[in-house]
Amino acid sequence: MPRGKKNGANGQPSNGANLGFEQILWATADKMRGHMDAAEYKHVTLGLIFLKYISDAFQELYNDLAARADTDYTDPEDRDEYMAENVFWVPKEARWNHIQASAKQPTIGKIIDEAMLAIEKENPKRLKGVLPTGYARPDLDKTRLGELIDLISTIGLGDEVSRSKDILGRVYEYFLGRFAEKEGKGGGEFYTPQSVVKLLVAVMQPYRGRVYDPCCGSGGMFVQSEKFVEAHGGRKDDIAIYGQESNPTTRRLCLMNLAIRGIEGNISDRNADSFTSDLHYSLSR
């Protein structure tokens, strides 16, 4: 195991406080580059990171409910307990401990696909059609996929400590930037450098009201707007998020990006391009 990424003294995954964990994770993900282009392994990697985040948050609450079962009569398998805490319900076949235990099996791709579909089915309001699948396809090296799962398993992402340090946000932003570099000019379709987005938000000063991005990519403008509001003593619900994205796979990245940060937004119910639609309407008149 790479230096700095060992589990803690209690055997649990590190919360990512050690510097350099993003680069270590990237190096493992980058091993897949010889088998697929950046646009493809971007979704493979970010999908797994998102799955780990959801499972971490679920498992933390699960453990708490189990510990209080005898005194408070809580049931860790009661779906309503998770809905009350705004935590995604994760069915048994989709929990990370099951994924990790199956990492070395040749059927791991199918197991992940089924996990993604199961989570979407259980959380249709926020995740329907969002999570990536295709992990079972023949051209995806299952040995390297297992290695990636093992490494992601060493990083805490969705527990309370990790959320307070925005570990997942750091990983997500780092990966989006690196994937954009690998894709060259095409990377700009889904990712605008964070420094540019921060400058735009600083100019807009979205203290309250509506924030609309007509070509929102992976949602960086929305994330920075929420951070701006909170940095100036406001609340997340001081602004309303609206946007659209014409590329369906990039739209899913945006929805995942918002979901991991607990940001509510209206990104339309499908990929859309109002500019093209308006042009077609004008020409048809």
N, C-alpha and C positions, 0 to 999 in steps of 0.2 A: 504494500500500500504506500502511495506517495507520502513523503514527509509532510507533516502538518495536517493530514486528513485522517488520522487515526480516530477511532471512536473515543469518547470520553471515558473517565474513570468508571462510570456506571455502565459502560458497554453500549450506551446510546449514541446515535449519530452526532457528530459535531454540529453546532449551530452556525458554522461558517465564519466564526469570528476571526480565524486565522487568515492572514492576507494571502492572496494567490489562489484561493480555491476555485475561482472562476476560470483561471488559466488552466488549472489541472483538469477541470471538467471539460473545458474546450478541447484540450489535447486528446482526450479519449473520444469525444464526439468526432473530432477531425479525422480519426482513423477510418471512418466510414467514407471519407471523401473519394477514395479510389474506386468505390463501388456505386456512387451516385453523385449528382451535382449538388451544389450548395442549396439550391431551392428545395430539393427533396429532403436532404438530411436535416435541414432547418426544422421541418415539421416533425420528423422522427424524434429529434432531441427535445424540442420545446414541448411536444406532447407528453413525453415521459416526465419532464420536470413538472408540468402541470399536474399530472397524475400523482406524483409524489407529494406535491403540496396539498392536494385535496385529501389524500390519505393520511398525511401527518396531522392535519387539523382534526380530521375525524377520529384518529386513534387517540389523540390527547383527550378529547371529550369522552371517548369510549372508556378509557382508563379511569377517568374521574367518576363516571357514572357507575362503573363496576366497583370502585372502592367505596362508594356510598350506598351500594345496593341494600346492605343489611340494615342500615340506620334510616335512610331516606326513601327506601323502596324504589330506587331508580333502576331502570332496565336499560343496559347498554345496547340492547338490540331493538329498542323502541325508536322508530323513525322520527316520531314527533319530538323527542328530546333534542334532536339535532336541528330540526326546523325551528324550534324555539330559540336556539342559539345562533341561527343564521349560518349553520355549518352544513356543507353538502353531505347528504346521506350516501355512504359508500357500501354497496352490497358485498357480501363475503368474497365473491369471486373476483372483485376488483380492488381489494385492499392490497397495499404495498407489500405486506409480509407474504402474501400469496404470490405476487409477481416476483419478488426477490427469490423465494424458494424455488421458483420455476425457471430462473434465469438461464440455467445450463441445459434445459430441455430443448429438443429440436422443435417443439411445438410452442415455444415462447411467443412467437409472433402472433399466433392464433389466440393465445391466452390474453395478450395485450389488447388485441382488437375487440375481443369479447368484453374485456374490462371497460374499455372506452364506451362501447355501446350500452353496457349495463348502467354506467354512471349517467349517461345522457337520458336513458329511459327513466331513471329514478329522480332526475332533476331537470325535467323538460322546460320549465319556465326560463331558466338561465343558461342551460347548456345544450339544448336541442340543436343538432347539426353543427356543433362547435368543435368537438374533439376530433383529432385526426385518427384515421385507421389506415390499413394497408401494411401493418407490421408483419403480416404473414406472407407477403409477396415473395416469390422465390429469389429475386435479385437482392434482397436485404440480408446481409451476412448475419446469421443468427448468433454466431460466436461473438462477434463484435457487439451485437445488440446486448448480449448477456453481460459483456464487460462494462458497457455503458450503464446498465441497470445496477451492477455491483457498485460502481463509483457513485452514482446518484444516491444509492442507499446510505452512503457515509455522510451525507449532508442533510441536516435538519432544515426543512423549508417551511412547514406549515404550523409548527408548534408556536406557543405564545412568545417565547424568547426570540425565535427566528423572525416572527412577524414584527416584533417591536424593533428589530434591527433592519427590517426590510431586506432580509437575505434573498428572498425570491425575486424581489424587484431588482436587486443588484445583478443577480444571475440573468434575469430576463433581458435587462437593458444591455448587459455585456454581450450576450449571445446575439441579440438583434443587430448590434453594431458590427460584430465580427462576421455574421452571415452577410450583412450588406457589403462588407469589404470583399468577401469571397465572390459575391455575385457581380461585383463591379457596378457599372452604370445601372443595371437592372435592380440593384439593391435599393435604389432610391424610391422605387415604387412602393415599398412597404416601410422604409425607415428613413427618417430625417435625423441627422446628427443631433444629439441631446443639447449641445451648446447652442445650436441654431433655434431649436424649439424653446429653450429657456429664454433666449433673447426675445423671441416673438411674444411669449407669454408676458415677459416683463413690460413690453411695449403696450400690450393689450390691457394689462392690469385687470384681470377678471375677478374683481372682489365679490361680485354677485351677478345674478342674471343667467342668461343663456350663453353657452359656448358651442358654436357650430363649426365643424370642419367638414367641408364638402368633399374632401379627398383624404380621409383620415388615416389611411395606411394602417399601421399596427397600434394606433391610439396614443402616440407620444404626446400630442397636444393636450389630450384630456388628462393624462397623468400629471403633466407639469402644471396644468391649470389647478388641479386639486391640491397639489403641493403648494402652489402660490397662495391659495386661499388659506390653507392651514398655517402657513408661515406668517400670515398677517392676522392671525387671531380669529379667522373665520371657521366655518364648519363646511363639511363636504356638501351638505344639502343647500348651501348658499348659492350654488350654481347648478344649472341643469345642462346635462350633456346631450348633444345631438350631433349626428354625423352620418356619413355614407362612404362606402368603398365599393368600387366597381369590380375589383378582383375578389372572387369568392374565397380563395385560400388566405389572402391577406386580411379579409374581413374576419375570418376565424381567428387569426392572430390577434386582432384588435379585441374581439370578444373575450379571448382568454386573458389578454393583458388587463382588461377591466375587471374580469371576474377574480383574478388573483389579488387584486387590490381592494375588492369590495366596492367598486365604483359602479353605480347604476347609470345607465345611459341608453338612449334610443338611437341605435345604429341601423334602423330600418329592419324589416323582417327578411330581407334578402339583399344580395349584392345589387348595387344600383349606381347609376350615373345620370343625375338630373340634368347635367349640361347637355349630354347627348340626347336625352329624351326631349328636352326643350327644343333642340335643333331639329329633331325629326318632326316635332309638332309644328314648328314654324314653316318648314319646307312643305308640309302636307296641306297647309292652308291655301 
